[in-house]
Amino acid sequence: MKLGIVGLPNVGKSTLFNAITQAGAESANYPFCTIEPNVGVVAVPDDRLEKLAELYESKKLVPTAIEFYDIAGLVKGASKGEGLGNKFLSHIREVEAIVHVVRCFEDSNVVHVDGDVNPIRDIETINLELIFSDMEMLERRLAKSQKAAKSDKALAAEVDLIKTVLDTLESGKSARTLDLSDDEKAVVKSFNLLSSKPIIYVANVSEEEVADDAKDNPYVKQVREFAQTEDAEVVVVSAKIEEEISQFDKEEKIEFLKDMGLDKSGLDKLIQASYKLLGLISFLTAGPMESRAWTIKDGTKAPQAGGKIHSDIERGFIRAETISFDDLVVHGGNMASAKEKGLVRSEGKEYVMKDGDVVLFRFNV
C-alpha cells in the first residue's frame, strides 16, 4: 500500500513523515525543502501477530507494511508548473491514496505560505491543483475518444462519461465526489485521476488539543464538515507529539501516550483510517519458522488470498484450513484441540476471507 503525504508548505507534513517513518527526511521552515519524494516503509502494528509469534515460538515475525511518500509542498499554480508543481503532481499519480496534512494550529513562529491559518482555503488550494491537472489530461483524452468514436460506436459511452467527469471538475468538485456505477468507476479508475484517489485529511493540531481529538478546535470542525462532502476520512494528530514518541521504545511510547490521555498514536490512527478508506483487511499465517500478516482487499476469496503468498497456491488451490485468531488463542495455538471443538473450518474456493483469519493453505501444482 502506497500513501502519498501532501499539503501546503509548512503545515507539518515532513515533520509527520519523519515521525512516522523515522526516515530522517529534511524538514525546514521554508517552502520546497522537499523536491524528490522521500519514501519510508512503516510496519503495520498488529498485536495479533505478536501473540501468534509467542504461541508458536516463531523464529521470525513479519508484519505487513505501508509505504509513505512525502511529496513536496504544493502551491497555487502547481498544475501550471509553479513551484516545480508538475513534477510533484506526477508523484501523486503513483500512490493509491492521498494523506492531506492540513494545518489546524496557530504558531507565530511557523510561517504560513498564505499568511494566516485557514484549513478550507488550504484544502481547496491543493484540491484545485489536482482538479486542474485532471481537466487538462481529460480534455486531451476527450479529443482522442471523440475522434475514435466516429469509427467505433462503443466509445460513445466513454465520451459521455468523460464529459460528465469534466462537468464535475469544472464546478470545482473532485472526481471522487461523483456517484458512479461500478462499470463507470472502473473506466474512471483507468484514467488515474488525481482527484479521484481516496483521501484522508490529517488535521495537525497543537500538543494540548490532541488528547480530546481537538473537539473544540474550530479549524478541525471545518475539516470534518468538508470531508463529509467527499466521504473522506479525518484523523486528528499532533505532528510534534508523533515526532517526540518516534524516539521512544514500545514501553516508553505506551506510557507517554497514557500520560497524554491517548489510547493510540497518530500513526496507528492513520493506518486504521487507511485500511478503512481502501477497504483492506489482514489475514495471518503462523508457525515455528515465521508468523506473518498479509493485507488483502475486503471481499477477497481464499484462492486469491493464497496468491498473495505465492502464485502456486492460487493456481493449485485445494482448500484453506481456517480459524479465527480469537478462537486459536483460546486454545493456546493448539490446532488439534481447536479442531476437536469444530473451530477449524475447511473452506473452498468461494470462501471470502475475514479479518483476523489464521490460515493454512492446502494446494497441489
N, C-alpha and C positions, 0 to 999 in steps of 0.2 A: 504494500500500500504506500503510495507516494502522495504526500500532502505538501502543498506549496504555501509557505507563510508570506503573506503580502501585507502592505499597509503603506501609508504615507511615511516620509522620513520622520524620525524622532518620535514614534509612537510607542517604542519599547519592543519593536519586532525582533531586532537582533539580540537584545538582552534576553528575551524569552527564548529564542532559538538556542543561544549559548547555554541557558539554564537547563533546558530540557534535553539537550543532546550532549552537553559538556564538550562541545566540539571546538570551543575557543574561537568562534568567528569574530572578526573585528566589529566592535560596537563603538560608535563615536557620536558626539553631539553635533553632527553636521550632515547634510544630505549626501547621498551617493557614496557612503563609505563601503557599501556592498555593491559590487558590479557583477562578477560571476556568482551564480548561486552557490552558497555554501550548502553542503549536504551532510546531514547527521543521521545515523541509524540508531533508533531507540528500541530497546527490548520492551515488549508489552508486558506490564506487570500482571501476573496471574498466580494467585495464592494456590489455586488448584494444582498447578504444575509442580510447585514446590512440595505440596503434600504427597503427590504421586511419586516424586523422586525419593522422598523419605520412605514411603511404604515399600518401594521396590529396590531401595538402596542403589539407585541408578548411578552409573559412573558419570553420566553427562546429563545436564538439564538444558534443553534448547527451547527458549521462548520464541514466539512469533515476533516479528519486528515491523516497525513503521519507518519509512524514510521521510525525513523532513527536509524540505528545500527552502532555504532562506533567500527569498527573491528580493532584489534591491527595491528600495523605497520608490514607489511610483509617484509621479506628479501630474498636475493638469497638463494636458498636451502630450502625454506619453504615446498615444496612438498615432501622433504625427511626428514622433521621434524626439520629443522633448525629454531631456534628462536620460538619453540613451533608451528611451521608452520602448521602441520596437524590439530591441534585444531582450528587455525584461519581459515583455508580453509573450515572446516566443518561449521563454522558460515556463510560463504558466501553462502553456499548452501541453506540457509533458506530464502534468500531475493529474491525479484522479479527483482530488477535491482541494478547495481553497480554504485556508485558515486566514481570515482577515482580522488583523490586530487593529483595534480601534482605541484611541486614547480617551480614557474617561477619568482622568485625574488632572488636577491643577498643580503646576510646579513652575514658578517663575525662572528657575534655573535651567529648565529644559525648553529650548525654543520650539515653537510650533511653526511649521513651514507656512501656514496661512495666518499666523499672528495670534490666534486665540483657539480655545478648545471648543469644538463643535462636531460631535461624532457623526451626525447625519450628513452634514456637508462633506466630511471626510469619506464616509461610505459612498456617497453619491459621486464624489470625485473619482474614486477608484472604479466604481461600477460603470460610470460613463465612459471611461477609457477602455474598459473591456467591451462595452457595447459598441463604441465607435470602431474598434478593431474588427469586431464581428460583422458590423454593417459593411465595411469595406470588402471583407472577404466574401460575404454573401452576395453582394452586388455583382462581383465577378462571377460567382457561381451561377447566379440567376441568368446572366447574359449567355453563358455556355449552355445551360439547361434549356433556355427558350429556343436557342438555335437548334439544339439536338432534338427538341420535342417536335419540330416540324416534320422530321422523318421517323420519329419514334413516339407514338401517341402515349406509350406507357409512362413517359416522363412528364406528362401534363400534371399528374398529381404532385410530383416533386416541385414543379414550378409554382403551383398553388401554395404548397407548404412553405417554400422559401419566401413567398410574398407575405404569408401570414406571420412568419417569424420577423421579417423586416418591419412590418407594421408595428409589432410589439416593441422592437428595438428603437424605432423612430419615435415612439411615445416616451422613451426614456426608461423602459422597463427591461429587466434582464430576461434572457430566453428561458431561464429556469422557472419563471412565473407562468409560462404557458400551460394550458390544460390540454394535453395531447393524448391521443390513443397510443397503445403500445407500439403499433407499427410506425406511427409518426415519430414517437420517441426514438425508435431505432434509427430512422433516417436522420433525425436531427443530431443524434449522437455521432453519426458518421461525419458530420460537418466539423466536429471537435471545436465547438464554440466555447469561447472563454466564459461568456455569461450564462452558459447552461450548466457549468460544472457545479456540483453540490458545494455549499459554502457553510462554514462555521464562523460566526462573529465572536472574536475573543475580546471582551471588554477588559482592558487593562486598567485596574484601579489602584489606589494607594494601599499601602500595607494595613492601614487602620480600618479600611472598609471591607476587606475581603472575607472576614470571618462570618458576617451575616449575609454573604452573597450580594453585598452592596445594595441592599433593598431600598435604601434612602437616597441612593445616588441618582440624580435626575438624568445624567448622561446615560447610565445603564438602562434606565426605563425607556429612553428614546431608542436605544439599540434594540431592546426586546420588542418594542412595538413595530419597528421597521422589519425585524427578522420574521415576524409573523406574516407579513405580506409576501414573503418569499418561501415560507415553510422551511426556514433555516434554523440551525441550532445556535444557541448563545451559551458561551462559557465565560464565567467571571474569574479572572486571575489577577494576581499581583506579580508582574514580571520580576520585581525587586525581591519578593519572597522566594520565588522559584529560583532566582539566582543564588540566594543565600543557602537554601536547602540542597542545592545541587552539590555543595561541598561536603554534605554530611553522609555518614553511612546509614544503613537502613534503620537501625535502632534510634540513632540521633534524629533522623528525619521524622519518625513516628512520634517521638517525644516532643519535638519542636511543633509539629502540626497540632498535637493535642493541646499544647500550651497556647497556641494561637486560636483554639476553638474550631479547628478544621478536621474533618474526618478523612480527607484525601487531598493530595496535591493538585495543583493546576494541571500538571501533566496527566495525571490519572483521569481528571475530568475531561480533558481534551481528547484522550484516547477513547474514553467511553462514548463521548459525543460523536467521534469519528466513526466508530463501529455502528452506532445507531443511524447516522446520516447515510452511510454507504450500505446499510443492510447486511452487516457482517456478523458472523459468529465464529467460535473456535471449537474444534474437537481435539481430543487428546489421544496420544499413544503412549504406552508406558511399558517398561521392562527393565531388567538389570543393566542393559547397555546404555539406554537413554530414556528419558521421559521428555516428550516434545508436544508443543502446541502447534496447531495448524489453523490458519484463517481461511474461511470459505464464505461465499455468499449464502445468506439465509435462503433456504429452499433448494440447496444443492442435494442431489441424490447420492447414495452411497458409492456407486462406481466412480463418479466424478470426484468425490471427496478423496477416494483412494488414489485417483490420478494425480492429486496434489503431491502425494508421497512419491509415486513412480508411475509412469505411463503403463507399465506392465500390469499393475494392479487393476487399473481401469479396463485394460484390454482383456485380461483373463479373469475378471471378477467372478467369484462363486458366491460368496456371502460375506456379511460383516457381523462378527460377534460383538455385540454392543451392550454396554451397561452405562447407566448414568453415573457421573462422578460421585454423587452423594451416596448412592447405593453401594458403590465399590468401597468407599471409605468406611461405611458402617461395618463392612465385612473385612476391614483391615487389609484390603488389596487382595484377598483370597478369592480368586475367580471360581474355584471349585465349590467353596461354601456358598457364594452368591448364586451359582448355577442350581444348587440344591433347593434354593429358595425361589427359583424361577425368575431371577432378576437379570440373567444374561439372555439377551434376545438374539436369535439368528435371523438377520434381516437380509432381504433380497434386493434386487436391482432397483425396485421402486421406492425403497426406504428413503425418506427425507431426513437428513441429518439434523440433530438438535444440538443446541449449545451445551457444552459440557459432556457430550458423549465420549466415553472411553472405548476405543475400537481396536479390534484385531481383525484385519482383512484376510480372508482366505481367497487365494487366486491360483490359477494354473495357466501357464503360457507355453 
